[in-house]
Each structure stands twice: as structure tokens, then as C-alpha cells.
Amino acid sequence: MMIGTPWLADVGFHAGELAVQRRAGVTQDAARLSGMLGPVALTAGMAGFLRDRTFLVISGRDPSGRLWTSPLVGRPGFLEVLSDTSVAVHAALPAGDPLRGLKASQKIGMVTVEFATRRRVRINGILTVSDGDLLVVEVEQAYGNCPQYIQPRVLVPREIDGAGGDYVRQGSTLSTDDRELIRAADTFFLGTANPERGSDASHRGGPSGFVRIDERGLWWPDFTGNNLFNSFGNIAVNPEASLLFIEFATGRSLQLSGTVQIEWGEPGRPGDDGRTGRIAHFALQRLVAGRILPAREITHTPSPRNPALTDRQGRFR
């Protein structure tokens, strides 16, 4: 498929996003930002931001159709704007990653983050080329998100064994190490999918420990954001979800695939650290654990916007 082929782009809010906005009581606030989801035209400023990035997260489907979220790292320039509607990613998913060999002609979601200055951009579109260390995306949506809950950190490249897959474990049950990684995390990435619009990737951050594990599985409170509800809007019509946790100090990663349900309740109840009334519950189906991220963290500072945590009894900790 030729680069730059025109597509009928997905623009505006879909039914799931509108439904969640109504229930959250933010319809008017969201409408003021609806232009962010209009027809895309990548500006020179956007191109410059992407060109300088070294970290990217992709959500898409493996050959069986299962949704996964995966990290990619490269030198500045590995994200290249080819035109005002197309972006190239010059990097290969490592051996052992569930999205290695990502199939073209599917709609994928991407988010790139500049941790040091707490900036991020989300890109959704159609994967038109997938050939080894080259991915080309015909962009349908591209917009910045606020810096809330991004933990400032600096990552540097790290060499990993070329075999990669030797260090990967697949399964459906969390190990003790997996649980420790999740409970220590102050950041994860969430992949969701809409039946018509395809996959989406988003960043989630908070104080270390904001993702809990109990007998029902994983859960985390939703925090206030831009009121677009892209991820929750997808979940409202399709429960499929994928989570990516990274231990940035070592490059260890944990990729989870399963389903999510949104629990609405009284704002500020135990565990609702963001006091939004929304808690997300994730049910695990499959996992991939390994040490596949070719980068490591050298500095880290908690976000100044992180809310305080409460335990199940409502006591602050």
C-alpha cells in the first residue's frame, strides 16, 4: 500500500465517549475540546516534537486478534513525519514481544511521552506498512494531552541480548515478581479498542501503589483529566483491554491482555483516590513478562499532581 493513500478518517466523539461524558456530567466541557478530534494535519510543531522523541507505546492486535500494548525505543529521529497525515516509526519490536510482526491494514493507537518535561502526544491511525524495522501509520487523530500524572524521569539507551525471547515468559497467572512490579508502579499504559475505530493507547500515572491487586484482579481509580474519555469510551462499548507495566530502572516489562469493567460509585469512597466515582477493574487472560525494553531510568521524580492513596478502609497512607 502506498504511503499517503487517502482514508476516510475517524473524527469527532463516538457513541461510547459521548455516553461516558454524559454520565460523568462533563458533556459541555468535552465539547469545547472536540476540535482536537477533527481532521488531522500534522503541523511543523508536531513534527518537531515527534522527531525528538525516543520512547513510544503501541496498541494493536497480534495475529490471533488479541489486543496488546508494547513499548518501542529509538534514537531521536526514529519517529518521522512523512506528510501532514502520515508518520513512520523506524524501530523493530523485539523478539518475544506479542506484537512482533504486527500485521498491516489494522487500526493502531500510539502514545509518545517526553517524561522529563511531562509532555505527550497520542496518535491513532491505520498501519499501512509493517516491514521489520519500519512501521508507517496513516494518521486519523493526533493531539497532545495534559501533563497530569506523568512522572518526570530520564531514560538512557541500554543494550539487551539480541535473542530477547530467551528472557520472555508467557502465561495467564501473575507471579510474585509480577505482582511486586504492579504494586510498585507509578506508571502504566492502557490499550483499548473500538469496534469501528480500532485501537488506542494512553498513559496512566499516579503515586506508586495506585494500581491494586485483589481477588477480583487488578484495579485502579480514575483521576480527573481532559474529559474526552477516549479510553473509557472504548471500554463502554468493548471491554477488551491491554496493560503495559515497565520497571524503568531495569527495563523489565509486563504486558497483560484481558478485559476491563468500569465501576461507578460514590466519589471519594475507599480506593477512589481521584474522587471521581470511577474505578476500573481488569480481568487477566494472557500475559507476557520479560526484560525487553532497551532503556533504563537514571533519574525519577514523582508528579506534583499525584493524589494521596487510600486503602480499602478509606485510611490515607
C-alpha positions as a Python dict, from the first residue, in 0.01 Angstrom:
ca = {
    (1, 'M'): (0, 0, 0),
    (2, 'M'): (140, 337, -97),
    (3, 'I'): (234, 590, 166),
    (4, 'G'): (-12, 875, 174),
    (5, 'T'): (-312, 679, 41),
    (6, 'P'): (-624, 873, 145),
    (7, 'W'): (-855, 716, 404),
    (8, 'L'): (-1189, 816, 543),
    (9, 'A'): (-1065, 938, 879),
    (10, 'D'): (-1244, 886, 1210),
    (11, 'V'): (-1323, 1228, 1354),
    (12, 'G'): (-1526, 1355, 1648),
    (13, 'F'): (-1653, 1166, 1951),
    (14, 'H'): (-1803, 822, 1909),
    (15, 'A'): (-2108, 689, 2093),
    (16, 'G'): (-1909, 534, 2379),
    (17, 'E'): (-1720, 855, 2454),
    (18, 'L'): (-2041, 1058, 2447),
    (19, 'A'): (-2212, 813, 2684),
    (20, 'V'): (-1932, 831, 2942),
    (21, 'Q'): (-1912, 1210, 2913),
    (22, 'R'): (-2286, 1232, 2986),
    (23, 'R'): (-2264, 1001, 3287),
    (24, 'A'): (-1966, 1195, 3424),
    (25, 'G'): (-2153, 1524, 3372),
    (26, 'V'): (-1886, 1681, 3151),
    (27, 'T'): (-2059, 1696, 2811),
    (28, 'Q'): (-2013, 2071, 2771),
    (29, 'D'): (-1651, 2063, 2889),
    (30, 'A'): (-1571, 1786, 2643),
    (31, 'A'): (-1749, 1962, 2356),
    (32, 'R'): (-1514, 2258, 2392),
    (33, 'L'): (-1224, 2023, 2311),
    (34, 'S'): (-1394, 1833, 2027),
    (35, 'G'): (-1176, 2013, 1773),
    (36, 'M'): (-883, 1802, 1894),
    (37, 'L'): (-1050, 1506, 1722),
    (38, 'G'): (-1110, 1685, 1393),
    (39, 'P'): (-944, 1604, 1060),
    (40, 'V'): (-571, 1573, 1119),
    (41, 'A'): (-297, 1788, 968),
    (42, 'L'): (39, 1734, 1138),
    (43, 'T'): (195, 2073, 1197),
    (44, 'A'): (563, 2168, 1191),
    (45, 'G'): (550, 2191, 1570),
    (46, 'M'): (408, 1841, 1600),
    (47, 'A'): (669, 1710, 1356),
    (48, 'G'): (946, 1865, 1562),
    (49, 'F'): (814, 1716, 1884),
    (50, 'L'): (788, 1368, 1733),
    (51, 'R'): (1134, 1392, 1575),
    (52, 'D'): (1299, 1444, 1914),
    (53, 'R'): (1126, 1158, 2094),
    (54, 'T'): (1295, 832, 2196),
    (55, 'F'): (1003, 641, 2355),
    (56, 'L'): (678, 517, 2202),
    (57, 'V'): (396, 284, 2305),
    (58, 'I'): (180, 100, 2050),
    (59, 'S'): (-153, -78, 2097),
    (60, 'G'): (-261, -325, 1831),
    (61, 'R'): (-365, -683, 1764),
    (62, 'D'): (-148, -993, 1731),
    (63, 'P'): (-216, -1246, 1451),
    (64, 'S'): (-486, -1414, 1661),
    (65, 'G'): (-667, -1082, 1708),
    (66, 'R'): (-572, -1037, 2075),
    (67, 'L'): (-508, -680, 2190),
    (68, 'W'): (-164, -596, 2333),
    (69, 'T'): (29, -282, 2426),
    (70, 'S'): (404, -271, 2356),
    (71, 'P'): (697, -31, 2408),
    (72, 'L'): (941, 89, 2141),
    (73, 'V'): (1262, 284, 2197),
    (74, 'G'): (1487, 455, 1941),
    (75, 'R'): (1726, 740, 1890),
    (76, 'P'): (1589, 1089, 1814),
    (77, 'G'): (1452, 1074, 1462),
    (78, 'F'): (1308, 724, 1489),
    (79, 'L'): (966, 891, 1465),
    (80, 'E'): (945, 1066, 1129),
    (81, 'V'): (659, 1271, 989),
    (82, 'L'): (638, 1180, 620),
    (83, 'S'): (348, 1411, 533),
    (84, 'D'): (77, 1604, 708),
    (85, 'T'): (-115, 1278, 752),
    (86, 'S'): (149, 1003, 782),
    (87, 'V'): (416, 901, 1034),
    (88, 'A'): (695, 643, 1011),
    (89, 'V'): (838, 451, 1305),
    (90, 'H'): (1193, 331, 1238),
    (91, 'A'): (1224, 57, 1500),
    (92, 'A'): (1153, -314, 1534),
    (93, 'L'): (957, -473, 1814),
    (94, 'P'): (1197, -703, 2000),
    (95, 'A'): (1191, -1081, 1993),
    (96, 'G'): (938, -1213, 2241),
    (97, 'D'): (708, -913, 2217),
    (98, 'P'): (349, -1025, 2142),
    (99, 'L'): (318, -759, 1870),
    (100, 'R'): (638, -854, 1689),
    (101, 'G'): (541, -899, 1326),
    (102, 'L'): (249, -660, 1371),
    (103, 'K'): (16, -703, 1075),
    (104, 'A'): (-59, -406, 848),
    (105, 'S'): (-407, -291, 747),
    (106, 'Q'): (-523, -262, 1108),
    (107, 'K'): (-603, 49, 1309),
    (108, 'I'): (-348, 103, 1587),
    (109, 'G'): (-302, 352, 1867),
    (110, 'M'): (24, 514, 1974),
    (111, 'V'): (135, 748, 2251),
    (112, 'T'): (478, 908, 2278),
    (113, 'V'): (592, 1068, 2603),
    (114, 'E'): (867, 1313, 2692),
    (115, 'F'): (895, 1216, 3057),
    (116, 'A'): (1148, 1482, 3154),
    (117, 'T'): (916, 1772, 3067),
    (118, 'R'): (588, 1580, 3111),
    (119, 'R'): (461, 1614, 2755),
    (120, 'R'): (277, 1351, 2548),
    (121, 'V'): (107, 1310, 2212),
    (122, 'R'): (-146, 1045, 2112),
    (123, 'I'): (-170, 923, 1753),
    (124, 'N'): (-437, 693, 1612),
    (125, 'G'): (-449, 565, 1257),
    (126, 'I'): (-419, 284, 1006),
    (127, 'L'): (-99, 82, 989),
    (128, 'T'): (-29, 80, 615),
    (129, 'V'): (326, -63, 623),
    (130, 'S'): (474, -316, 866),
    (131, 'D'): (811, -439, 745),
    (132, 'G'): (1074, -532, 1004),
    (133, 'D'): (1204, -206, 1148),
    (134, 'L'): (961, 15, 956),
    (135, 'L'): (602, 94, 1051),
    (136, 'V'): (403, 355, 860),
    (137, 'V'): (79, 493, 1000),
    (138, 'E'): (-180, 692, 807),
    (139, 'V'): (-286, 927, 1086),
    (140, 'E'): (-653, 986, 1167),
    (141, 'Q'): (-615, 1156, 1506),
    (142, 'A'): (-315, 1329, 1666),
    (143, 'Y'): (-332, 1552, 1969),
    (144, 'G'): (-146, 1645, 2284),
    (145, 'N'): (-258, 1555, 2634),
    (146, 'C'): (-209, 1746, 2957),
    (147, 'P'): (99, 1676, 3175),
    (148, 'Q'): (-104, 1549, 3470),
    (149, 'Y'): (27, 1236, 3644),
    (150, 'I'): (337, 1200, 3423),
    (151, 'Q'): (630, 1118, 3650),
    (152, 'P'): (940, 1315, 3540),
    (153, 'R'): (1215, 1067, 3455),
    (154, 'V'): (1515, 1044, 3224),
    (155, 'L'): (1578, 729, 3020),
    (156, 'V'): (1903, 631, 2852),
    (157, 'P'): (1965, 350, 2598),
    (158, 'R'): (2057, 7, 2730),
    (159, 'E'): (2192, -291, 2541),
    (160, 'I'): (1987, -611, 2555),
    (161, 'D'): (2060, -960, 2436),
    (162, 'G'): (1962, -992, 2070),
    (163, 'A'): (1784, -1318, 2142),
    (164, 'G'): (1527, -1131, 2354),
    (165, 'G'): (1284, -1419, 2360),
    (166, 'D'): (1508, -1617, 2598),
    (167, 'Y'): (1401, -1376, 2869),
    (168, 'V'): (1028, -1380, 2798),
    (169, 'R'): (766, -1574, 2993),
    (170, 'Q'): (413, -1629, 2865),
    (171, 'G'): (119, -1740, 3073),
    (172, 'S'): (-211, -1645, 3232),
    (173, 'T'): (-120, -1615, 3602),
    (174, 'L'): (70, -1337, 3777),
    (175, 'S'): (388, -1444, 3952),
    (176, 'T'): (511, -1295, 4278),
    (177, 'D'): (753, -1075, 4082),
    (178, 'D'): (473, -962, 3852),
    (179, 'R'): (263, -857, 4150),
    (180, 'E'): (552, -668, 4304),
    (181, 'L'): (615, -483, 3977),
    (182, 'I'): (249, -380, 3952),
    (183, 'R'): (221, -268, 4314),
    (184, 'A'): (538, -59, 4284),
    (185, 'A'): (440, 103, 3954),
    (186, 'D'): (365, 474, 3928),
    (187, 'T'): (302, 448, 3553),
    (188, 'F'): (137, 210, 3310),
    (189, 'F'): (-5, 224, 2959),
    (190, 'L'): (-359, 124, 2869),
    (191, 'G'): (-469, -14, 2534),
    (192, 'T'): (-838, -17, 2439),
    (193, 'A'): (-1026, -70, 2115),
    (194, 'N'): (-1345, 46, 1948),
    (195, 'P'): (-1510, -195, 1701),
    (196, 'E'): (-1524, 72, 1428),
    (197, 'R'): (-1232, 297, 1515),
    (198, 'G'): (-965, 49, 1615),
    (199, 'S'): (-705, 55, 1891),
    (200, 'D'): (-600, 337, 2120),
    (201, 'A'): (-302, 376, 2357),
    (202, 'S'): (-300, 601, 2663),
    (203, 'H'): (-78, 683, 2959),
    (204, 'R'): (-187, 630, 3319),
    (205, 'G'): (11, 762, 3613),
    (206, 'G'): (-22, 817, 3986),
    (207, 'P'): (160, 754, 4312),
    (208, 'S'): (340, 425, 4349),
    (209, 'G'): (76, 174, 4454),
    (210, 'F'): (-221, 331, 4277),
    (211, 'V'): (-280, 3, 4091),
    (212, 'R'): (-407, -256, 4337),
    (213, 'I'): (-445, -634, 4317),
    (214, 'D'): (-719, -827, 4496),
    (215, 'E'): (-928, -1140, 4450),
    (216, 'R'): (-1107, -985, 4151),
    (217, 'G'): (-787, -895, 3971),
    (218, 'L'): (-621, -559, 3909),
    (219, 'W'): (-798, -230, 3972),
    (220, 'W'): (-715, 137, 3975),
    (221, 'P'): (-903, 462, 4040),
    (222, 'D'): (-968, 701, 3755),
    (223, 'F'): (-831, 1052, 3801),
    (224, 'T'): (-960, 1379, 3659),
    (225, 'G'): (-831, 1453, 3309),
    (226, 'N'): (-930, 1628, 2989),
    (227, 'N'): (-1288, 1490, 2998),
    (228, 'L'): (-1261, 1335, 2650),
    (229, 'F'): (-1281, 980, 2791),
    (230, 'N'): (-1120, 818, 2487),
    (231, 'S'): (-1020, 502, 2677),
    (232, 'F'): (-1330, 475, 2895),
    (233, 'G'): (-1546, 549, 2590),
    (234, 'N'): (-1395, 249, 2415),
    (235, 'I'): (-1444, 31, 2723),
    (236, 'A'): (-1810, 138, 2739),
    (237, 'V'): (-1874, -40, 2408),
    (238, 'N'): (-1596, -302, 2413),
    (239, 'P'): (-1432, -443, 2731),
    (240, 'E'): (-1111, -561, 2560),
    (241, 'A'): (-801, -404, 2713),
    (242, 'S'): (-425, -443, 2736),
    (243, 'L'): (-189, -310, 3001),
    (244, 'L'): (185, -242, 2985),
    (245, 'F'): (388, -206, 3305),
    (246, 'I'): (757, -117, 3293),
    (247, 'E'): (1020, -127, 3565),
    (248, 'F'): (1212, 167, 3422),
    (249, 'A'): (1522, 113, 3637),
    (250, 'T'): (1587, -229, 3477),
    (251, 'G'): (1385, -239, 3154),
    (252, 'R'): (1170, -525, 3285),
    (253, 'S'): (825, -525, 3127),
    (254, 'L'): (490, -688, 3194),
    (255, 'Q'): (226, -698, 2921),
    (256, 'L'): (-126, -802, 3012),
    (257, 'S'): (-425, -874, 2788),
    (258, 'G'): (-780, -916, 2912),
    (259, 'T'): (-1095, -716, 2980),
    (260, 'V'): (-1190, -408, 3184),
    (261, 'Q'): (-1511, -304, 3355),
    (262, 'I'): (-1582, 46, 3487),
    (263, 'E'): (-1735, 61, 3834),
    (264, 'W'): (-1931, 381, 3904),
    (265, 'G'): (-1998, 471, 4266),
    (266, 'E'): (-1987, 735, 4535),
    (267, 'P'): (-1697, 979, 4476),
    (268, 'G'): (-1431, 951, 4743),
    (269, 'R'): (-1528, 605, 4863),
    (270, 'P'): (-1238, 381, 4976),
    (271, 'G'): (-993, 332, 4692),
    (272, 'D'): (-1134, 617, 4484),
    (273, 'D'): (-817, 823, 4526),
    (274, 'G'): (-910, 1058, 4242),
    (275, 'R'): (-1255, 1121, 4393),
    (276, 'T'): (-1419, 1083, 4052),
    (277, 'G'): (-1651, 795, 4144),
    (278, 'R'): (-1486, 575, 3877),
    (279, 'I'): (-1276, 264, 3938),
    (280, 'A'): (-1154, 33, 3660),
    (281, 'H'): (-1133, -344, 3719),
    (282, 'F'): (-912, -554, 3489),
    (283, 'A'): (-953, -930, 3441),
    (284, 'L'): (-636, -1101, 3316),
    (285, 'Q'): (-648, -1352, 3031),
    (286, 'R'): (-290, -1367, 2897),
    (287, 'L'): (47, -1216, 2993),
    (288, 'V'): (398, -1174, 2857),
    (289, 'A'): (676, -1088, 3104),
    (290, 'G'): (1037, -1016, 3016),
    (291, 'R'): (1321, -770, 3002),
    (292, 'I'): (1273, -632, 2653),
    (293, 'L'): (1298, -254, 2693),
    (294, 'P'): (1639, -132, 2568),
    (295, 'A'): (1646, 164, 2806),
    (296, 'R'): (1688, 235, 3174),
    (297, 'E'): (1598, 516, 3408),
    (298, 'I'): (1869, 736, 3559),
    (299, 'T'): (1654, 998, 3733),
    (300, 'H'): (1295, 994, 3859),
    (301, 'T'): (1069, 1240, 4043),
    (302, 'P'): (706, 1184, 4143),
    (303, 'S'): (449, 1401, 3965),
    (304, 'P'): (337, 1700, 4175),
    (305, 'R'): (-25, 1622, 4077),
    (306, 'N'): (-34, 1270, 4222),
    (307, 'P'): (-325, 1234, 4466),
    (308, 'A'): (-289, 1070, 4805),
    (309, 'L'): (-366, 699, 4823),
    (310, 'T'): (-637, 546, 5039),
    (311, 'D'): (-664, 179, 5128),
    (312, 'R'): (-981, -28, 5120),
    (313, 'Q'): (-1082, 100, 5463),
    (314, 'G'): (-1053, 458, 5345),
    (315, 'R'): (-749, 544, 5555),
    (316, 'F'): (-490, 763, 5386),
    (317, 'R'): (-144, 618, 5352),
}
